[in-house]
Amino acid sequence: MIVFTFTGALAASRKEMDFVGFAVLGTATGIGGGTLRDVLLGLLVF
């Protein structure tokens, strides 16, 4: 999930967002990307 978080932070940097934008976009991208990866690999059990 760290890679997804860095990707979100990089996108926030390109949009010249403030710290809150970095935090929100990085967190959302990290959680979403990690969840998507787990679902595609079949690791997430409901």
Phi and psi in degrees as GROMACS dihedral restraints (atoms count N, CA, C in turn):
[ dihedral_restraints ]
;  ai    aj    ak    al  type     phi  dphi    fc
    3     4     5     6     1   -63.9    20    10
    4     5     6     7     1   -38.4    20    10
    6     7     8     9     1   -63.3    20    10
    7     8     9    10     1   -41.9    20    10
    9    10    11    12     1   -64.4    20    10
   10    11    12    13     1   -37.9    20    10
   12    13    14    15     1   -64.7    20    10
   13    14    15    16     1   -43.9    20    10
   15    16    17    18     1   -62.9    20    10
   16    17    18    19     1   -36.7    20    10
   18    19    20    21     1   -63.4    20    10
   19    20    21    22     1   -42.9    20    10
   21    22    23    24     1   -64.6    20    10
   22    23    24    25     1   -40.4    20    10
   24    25    26    27     1   -66.3    20    10
   25    26    27    28     1   -37.2    20    10
   27    28    29    30     1   -65.0    20    10
   28    29    30    31     1   -41.1    20    10
   30    31    32    33     1   -63.5    20    10
   31    32    33    34     1   -39.9    20    10
   33    34    35    36     1   -64.9    20    10
   34    35    36    37     1   -36.5    20    10
   36    37    38    39     1   -64.5    20    10
   37    38    39    40     1   -42.0    20    10
   39    40    41    42     1   -64.6    20    10
   40    41    42    43     1   -31.1    20    10
   42    43    44    45     1   -88.0    20    10
   43    44    45    46     1     1.5    20    10
   45    46    47    48     1    56.0    20    10
   46    47    48    49     1    46.9    20    10
   48    49    50    51     1   -81.9    20    10
   49    50    51    52     1   162.0    20    10
   51    52    53    54     1   -83.8    20    10
   52    53    54    55     1  -172.0    20    10
   54    55    56    57     1   -60.2    20    10
   55    56    57    58     1   -40.4    20    10
   57    58    59    60     1   -64.3    20    10
   58    59    60    61     1   -40.1    20    10
   60    61    62    63     1   -61.9    20    10
   61    62    63    64     1   -42.5    20    10
   63    64    65    66     1   -58.7    20    10
   64    65    66    67     1   -47.9    20    10
   66    67    68    69     1   -64.1    20    10
   67    68    69    70     1   -46.1    20    10
   69    70    71    72     1   -68.1    20    10
   70    71    72    73     1   -48.9    20    10
   72    73    74    75     1   -67.6    20    10
   73    74    75    76     1   -40.4    20    10
   75    76    77    78     1   -63.8    20    10
   76    77    78    79     1   -43.1    20    10
   78    79    80    81     1   -66.5    20    10
   79    80    81    82     1   -46.7    20    10
   81    82    83    84     1   -62.5    20    10
   82    83    84    85     1   -42.4    20    10
   84    85    86    87     1   -67.8    20    10
   85    86    87    88     1   -40.5    20    10
   87    88    89    90     1   -63.2    20    10
   88    89    90    91     1   -46.5    20    10
   90    91    92    93     1   -69.0    20    10
   91    92    93    94     1   -46.0    20    10
   93    94    95    96     1   -64.4    20    10
   94    95    96    97     1   -44.8    20    10
   96    97    98    99     1   -67.1    20    10
   97    98    99   100     1   -40.0    20    10
   99   100   101   102     1   -65.9    20    10
  100   101   102   103     1   -40.9    20    10
  102   103   104   105     1   -65.5    20    10
  103   104   105   106     1   -43.7    20    10
  105   106   107   108     1   -61.2    20    10
  106   107   108   109     1   -42.8    20    10
  108   109   110   111     1   -60.6    20    10
  109   110   111   112     1   -44.9    20    10
  111   112   113   114     1   -64.1    20    10
  112   113   114   115     1   -40.2    20    10
  114   115   116   117     1   -65.2    20    10
  115   116   117   118     1   -44.4    20    10
  117   118   119   120     1   -65.2    20    10
  118   119   120   121     1   -33.3    20    10
  120   121   122   123     1   -85.0    20    10
  121   122   123   124     1    -7.7    20    10
  123   124   125   126     1    76.2    20    10
  124   125   126   127     1    25.4    20    10
  126   127   128   129     1   -93.5    20    10
  127   128   129   130     1   -15.7    20    10
  129   130   131   132     1   -90.0    20    10
  130   131   132   133     1   121.4    20    10
  132   133   134   135     1  -113.3    20    10
  133   134   135   136     1   127.8    20    10
